[in-house]
Amino acid sequence: MRPTMKLMSAVALCALSTAAHAQSQGDWKLGLGVASVSPNGGTSNTLAGPVDVDPNIRPIVTAEYFIADRIGIELLASWPFEHDINLGGAEVASTKHLPPTLSLQYYFVNNSNWTPFIGAGVNYTHFFDESTSGALTGASISLDDSFGFALHAGIDYRVNERGSVRADIRWADIDTDVEVNGLPIGEVSIDPFIYGISYVIDF
């Protein structure tokens, strides 16, 4: 079974449990961890040829405020991710990006230390520090920023009174228009799955 399906199945099973742990209005959560951005958009065809983007792992931080019992608003921030860009299977460029994501989340309460949650929101991805290599050495490349829908699901496992270990997965709609030497060559669909693991502290 794919990791995505395993996590979604675990969330569904935990959500069937009866209530015990609850997140209350006014609570805060702070999470520190790492995440892997794994582009899932397949190969995007451009005027220059088929383009795909490699995955990357970086530290992340999340902050969440509960506007109601079991309902929180979470902001995801990270160290800049860096991706190699391949044209026809060969590396020709790289870029960095920051993908702040704001989500509205619902926590299912249950009678164990496992607390699943689901969420949806928006993602803004800022691309910067692009560089070229290989067949595009000496050329300039730029990627437009992206704004799109995002989904989130995960499970918290409580390890002490205030701390939990979190495993989660996100999906973000990230599409960027690409220019080489100032000329548009097409749109690249990145649409990554973002796999994360964090330590989350309750305040």
C-alpha positions in Angstrom: 0.0 0.0 0.0 1.3 3.5 -0.9 2.4 5.7 2.1 -0.4 8.2 1.2 -3.1 5.5 1.5 -1.6 4.1 4.7 -1.8 7.5 6.4 -5.3 8.2 5.1 -6.5 4.8 6.3 -5.0 5.3 9.8 -6.7 8.7 10.0 -10.0 7.2 9.1 -9.7 4.3 11.7 -8.7 6.6 14.5 -11.6 8.9 13.7 -14.1 6.1 14.5 -13.0 6.0 18.2 -15.0 7.6 21.0 -14.1 11.0 22.5 -11.5 11.6 25.2 -8.7 14.1 24.1 -9.9 17.5 22.9 -8.2 20.6 21.6 -9.9 23.6 23.3 -10.6 27.1 22.0 -7.6 29.4 22.7 -5.0 26.6 22.7 -1.8 26.9 20.7 0.4 24.2 19.1 4.0 24.7 17.9 5.6 22.0 15.7 9.2 21.5 14.7 10.2 18.8 12.2 11.3 18.0 8.7 9.3 17.5 5.4 10.0 16.1 2.0 8.5 18.0 -0.9 7.9 15.3 -3.6 6.6 16.8 -6.9 3.7 14.7 -8.2 2.6 16.6 -11.3 4.3 14.2 -13.7 6.2 15.5 -16.6 5.2 19.0 -17.9 5.7 19.5 -21.6 7.2 22.9 -22.6 8.5 24.4 -25.8 11.9 23.3 -24.7 10.8 19.7 -24.0 9.5 17.6 -21.1 10.3 19.1 -17.7 10.3 17.4 -14.2 11.4 18.5 -10.8 13.3 16.5 -8.2 12.2 16.1 -4.5 13.9 17.8 -1.5 13.9 17.6 2.3 14.1 20.6 4.7 13.3 21.6 8.3 9.8 23.0 8.9 7.9 24.8 11.7 4.2 25.1 12.3 2.1 27.3 14.5 -1.6 26.7 15.2 -4.2 28.6 17.1 -7.6 27.0 18.0 -10.5 29.3 17.1 -12.9 26.8 18.5 -12.8 23.4 20.2 -11.0 21.0 17.9 -10.8 23.6 15.1 -7.5 25.3 14.5 -5.8 27.6 12.0 -2.3 26.5 11.1 0.6 28.3 9.4 3.4 26.2 7.9 6.8 27.8 7.3 10.1 26.2 6.3 13.8 26.5 5.5 14.0 27.2 1.7 13.5 24.0 -0.3 15.9 23.6 -3.3 15.0 21.5 -6.3 16.9 20.4 -9.4 15.0 20.9 -12.7 15.4 18.3 -15.4 14.8 18.8 -19.1 14.4 15.6 -21.1 15.8 13.7 -18.1 19.0 15.8 -17.8 19.5 18.4 -15.1 19.5 21.9 -16.6 18.5 24.2 -13.7 17.8 24.6 -10.0 15.6 26.8 -7.9 14.8 27.6 -4.3 11.3 28.2 -2.9 9.4 29.1 0.2 5.9 27.5 0.4 4.0 29.1 3.3 0.6 27.3 3.7 -2.4 28.4 5.8 -4.9 25.6 6.7 -8.1 25.3 8.6 -8.0 22.0 10.5 -10.4 19.7 12.4 -9.2 17.3 15.1 -11.1 14.0 15.8 -11.1 13.3 19.5 -10.8 9.7 20.6 -10.1 7.4 23.6 -6.4 6.7 22.9 -3.2 8.7 22.5 -3.8 8.9 18.8 -5.5 12.0 17.5 -6.1 12.2 13.7 -6.9 15.5 11.9 -7.8 16.8 8.4 -7.5 20.2 6.9 -7.7 22.4 3.8 -6.4 25.8 2.9 -4.2 27.8 0.6 -0.6 27.7 -0.4 1.7 30.5 -1.7 5.0 29.4 -3.2 7.7 32.0 -3.9 10.5 30.9 -6.2 13.9 32.5 -6.1 17.6 32.1 -6.7 17.2 30.2 -10.0 20.4 29.0 -11.7 21.1 27.1 -14.9 23.4 24.2 -15.8 24.0 21.5 -18.4 22.3 22.4 -21.7 21.1 25.7 -20.3 24.5 26.9 -18.9 24.8 30.6 -19.4 21.0 31.1 -19.9 18.7 32.9 -17.5 15.6 31.1 -16.1 12.8 32.5 -14.0 9.7 30.8 -12.4 6.6 32.7 -11.5 5.2 32.5 -8.0 2.2 30.2 -7.4 -1.0 30.5 -5.4 -3.3 27.5 -5.0 -5.4 25.1 -3.0 -3.9 22.8 -0.3 -5.0 19.7 1.6 -3.6 18.3 4.9 -4.1 15.1 7.0 -2.2 13.5 9.8 -2.0 11.8 13.1 -0.6 13.1 16.5 0.6 10.5 19.0 0.8 11.9 22.5 4.1 11.0 24.3 3.6 13.2 27.4 1.2 15.8 28.9 2.2 18.5 26.4 4.1 16.8 23.6 3.1 14.7 20.6 4.9 13.1 17.6 3.1 14.0 14.3 3.1 12.2 11.0 1.3 14.1 8.2 0.9 14.5 4.5 -0.1 17.5 2.5 -0.9 18.2 -1.2 -0.6 21.6 -2.8 -1.6 22.9 -6.2 1.6 24.5 -7.4 1.9 25.6 -11.0 4.5 27.9 -12.3 5.1 29.7 -15.7 8.7 29.3 -16.8 10.8 31.8 -18.8 14.2 31.2 -20.4 16.2 34.3 -21.4 13.0 36.3 -21.0 10.9 34.1 -23.3 8.0 32.0 -21.9 8.4 28.3 -22.6 5.3 27.0 -20.8 3.8 26.0 -17.5 5.2 23.4 -15.1 2.8 21.6 -12.8 4.6 20.6 -9.6 1.6 19.6 -7.4 3.7 18.0 -4.7 2.9 15.6 -1.9 4.6 16.9 1.3 5.5 14.2 3.8 6.3 15.4 7.3 7.3 14.3 10.8 7.4 16.7 13.7 7.4 17.1 17.4 4.4 19.2 18.5 4.1 21.1 21.8 0.8 22.2 23.3 0.5 25.6 24.9 
